[in-house]
Amino acid sequence: MFVLSLSERRIGRIPVRNLWLLMLYASELTRSGPAFNATIEDDADELPDLIARLLANAVECKLSRNLTRGYRHRDAVLTRVRGRINILTTETRGLLARAEVSCRFEELTIDTPRNRLVRAALDVMARLVDSKGLAHRCHRLATNLALMGIGGVRPTRAELTADQFGRNDAADRQMIALARLAFDMALPTEDPGPTALTSPSREEVWVRHLFEKAVLGFARVELEPLGWSVRGSITLKWQITSASDGLAAVLPAMRTDIVLDPPDRRGRVVVDTKFTSILQAGRFGDLRLKSGYLYQMYAYLRSQEGRDTRWDQAAGLVLHPAIDGAVQEKVVIQNHPITFATFDLGASTAEIRRALRTILLESPCA
């Protein structure tokens, strides 16, 4: 059993505060672009309070326009037919003799999975924030939702998946994104705290995926307003001239993490992120770049030559957190610039953002 700590804690070498920053940039909120950047500019070091305030604002706005309703399935014994009759239950329980019938029907309700998620998120943020006024505001909104008939149990992932968004649900999308982020921010540590939580997955795959999504979100916020095209994971195809019949089943795929195209569409930057040290011990105890990462980037760049001019002038960026020391090195291999860069996740949030911004804007195609 792990517990939630409201003070400055660490998971591994990384302060919880900065994992919150990664989660913020990995969330769907970055889709709002410049508005997102302006929102967090002055509040980057108070992320829980920022998210709680944005969530409270979204809920209050939604309440002023009425919460979205949805349909849910119900089974009930009624005195009149509604929906479909459950013949088996009606017969076995002898309901007809009492002028009753067992029915299955859909009911329009405000107690939907998305609204339950929001109420549960408000309860979480009320315990997480430092500001007493903001905590009271979140608690008051959660109480209002409860009085309206919205349950307080967090919905399952399956329930949320089944709750589809319509084209008129733009306001709900941001509110739900904030609610999801509130649960992500309730990070457990091994340190004592006031709220007991079940330990979530802290496997390397989860952290690596978070790191990749955070860099992608940061690139969208910083570069898209400048005219850059920012894309997430894409599959690259080998330029095969001939192959045996069984090769397709065993040939490894090439899938990039992030691809950046500058405004002038000249060149391209392939970004590969890894949540590990960029260095490894050499044969004689010295630290060297991990060869596998260089070979991987080399394959990405050289295998696409000849497809178009952007690939012919493509550059690579291998981006890692600083673990065994800071690295800022560049090399040009067969006309393809490759940058190896790290940034310190133990620094302040302002320093992290400044370092990432500098690395991206100083890429060879910037």
VENDA-V715915 format. One record per backbone hydrogen bond with DSSP energy under -1.0 kcal/mol. NH is the residue of the N-H (numbers start at 0). CO is the residue of the C=O. Records with the same first field share a line. If there is no record, write none. Layout:
NH=CO, CO
This chain:
1=196
2=188
3=194
10=13
13=10
15=8
18=14
19=15
20=16
21=17
22=18
23=19
24=20
25=21
29=26
30=27
31=28
32=29
34=31
36=32
37=33
38=34
39=35
45=42
49=45
50=46
51=47
52=48
53=49
54=50
55=51
56=52
57=53
58=54
59=55
60=56
61=57
62=58
63=59
69=108
71=106
73=104
75=102
77=100
83=103
85=101
86=84
89=85
90=86
91=87
92=88
93=90
94=89
97=94
98=95
99=94
100=77
102=75
103=83
104=73
106=71
108=69
111=109
115=111
116=112
117=113
118=114
119=115
120=116
121=117
122=118
123=119
124=120
125=121
128=124
134=130
135=131
136=132
137=133
138=134
139=135
140=136
141=137
142=138
143=139
144=140
145=141
146=142
147=143
148=145
149=144
159=155
160=156
161=157
163=161
168=165
172=168
173=169
174=170
175=171
176=172
177=173
178=174
179=175
180=176
181=177
182=178
183=179
184=180
186=184
188=2
196=1
206=202
207=203
208=204
209=205
210=206
211=207
212=208
213=209
214=210
215=211
216=212
217=213
218=214
219=215
220=216
221=217
222=218
223=219
225=222
226=223
227=222
228=260
230=258
235=253
239=237
246=243
249=246
250=246
255=233
257=270
258=230
259=268
260=228
264=261
268=259
269=314
270=257
271=316
273=318
279=287
281=285
284=281
287=279
289=277
293=289
294=290
295=291
296=292
297=293
298=294
299=295
300=296
301=297
302=298
304=301
306=303
311=307
312=308
313=310
314=267
315=336
316=269
317=338
318=271
319=340
321=342
328=339
330=337
332=335
335=332
337=330
338=315
339=328
340=317
341=326
342=319
346=343
351=347
352=348
353=349
354=350
355=351
356=352
357=353
358=354
359=355
360=356
361=357
362=359
365=362
